[in-house]
Amino acid sequence: MHWPFRRNPAEGSGPRREFTQAAEPQPPLYRSPALKALVARLPDEAACSILDLGAASGANIEFFSRFRCRIQIADLPDALAGEEVRSLLRTDAEAAFRRILPVDREPFDVVLAWDIFNYLDRDQIRRLATELARLCRPSGLMLAFISTAKEIPEAPGDFQIADEQTVLWRPRTTAQRPSPRLAPAEVERLVAGFGVVHSVLMRHGVREYLFERRHDPGPVRR
Amino acid sequence: MASDRPGDRAIIGPSITIKGDVTGEEDLVIQGRVEGKVDLAQHNVTVGANGRIKANIIGRSVIVEGEVEGDLLAEEQISVRKSGKVRGNVTAPRVTIEDGAMFKGSIDMERKAPARPPAGPAAHAAAPTPSAPVTPGAPLGQRPGEVKQGGRTP
């Protein structure tokens, strides 16, 4: 799978081009309209609480520090790599997510789900979304990248925010696996506690979503 | 106040295990194991690459190169280096986590210092951390002390 990310501006023509090309390859950057939409909705004054389902990233922490945010790192890629959690996920997904998701002192304003939904089956997505809806305040936002390509990396990637509309994506492995290729209607059905406020299909085969937690998430389907 | 002389710091060597509270009036480098609490509110605490800590740590600044299971509280800065692993909640005006570091817990960078964390190590990385405002510039803790248990290697 190829991810035609935005070109590095330094790769353009210029007298130093040969040195730029000779340098170590840089991780791909790509434009993220959903991130931009998320940042535009962050409050200027009030501190907000963020749940990051990905691995800890110094860049992301620094980025959100300017919004006086409190950040909770859940590192689901690490948790899901453990055999104990994977086994529990197969038998009782709800219990698994309750174990690995943190409980903050107050509901979260933002969830950064990144690409984690690509690595769960449909029932697990539904149960994770239910738990996240429980942990979020009404109108809380959730950012998710869902692949529409045929294949995805074998494991969730690392995402670092470069600026308010650019994300650096670092795959952890070159091995590939089939993508669930969730259609938008199916995503909306699975993530029932949230409504889609922003959805855009990117050229690299990822549909970016910005969800908003419904005021009434409705009955929880078990 | 931090130590005035360069190199004026205590070292808990890699063969040392401390079960109990560690307090003091100088910077500290921990290369051994500590279970309990590390309280050097006015000094720098470094958990070296060999350090294995199951304790809450309070310092002026805290650097983690080893493993910590517990809450970290610093008046100035907390830094988790790429070799570091932290499972707990961290509170400091500035927090840096290098790429490659493992971290699970909460990060609070509001410009106010919370109340001291509980005496024991974090039972759960996601345990809530209470906050309370303090006067800017005031030390997080005033209690003088010393290394109560364990050995020190100069």
Chai-1 contact restraints between the chains, C-beta under 6 A:
chainA,res_idxA,chainB,res_idxB,connection_type,confidence,min_distance_angstrom,max_distance_angstrom,comment,restraint_id
A,A56,B,I97,contact,1.0,0.0,6.0,A-B,restraint_1
A,A56,B,F103,contact,1.0,0.0,6.0,A-B,restraint_2
A,G58,B,T96,contact,1.0,0.0,6.0,A-B,restraint_3
A,G58,B,I97,contact,1.0,0.0,6.0,A-B,restraint_4
A,G58,B,E98,contact,1.0,0.0,6.0,A-B,restraint_5
A,I61,B,I97,contact,1.0,0.0,6.0,A-B,restraint_6
A,I61,B,I107,contact,1.0,0.0,6.0,A-B,restraint_7
A,S65,B,M109,contact,1.0,0.0,6.0,A-B,restraint_8
A,R70,B,D108,contact,1.0,0.0,6.0,A-B,restraint_9
A,I71,B,I107,contact,1.0,0.0,6.0,A-B,restraint_10
A,Q72,B,S106,contact,1.0,0.0,6.0,A-B,restraint_11
A,I73,B,F103,contact,1.0,0.0,6.0,A-B,restraint_12
A,I73,B,K104,contact,1.0,0.0,6.0,A-B,restraint_13
A,D75,B,K104,contact,1.0,0.0,6.0,A-B,restraint_14
A,P102,B,A126,contact,1.0,0.0,6.0,A-B,restraint_15
A,V103,B,A126,contact,1.0,0.0,6.0,A-B,restraint_16
A,R105,B,P128,contact,1.0,0.0,6.0,A-B,restraint_17
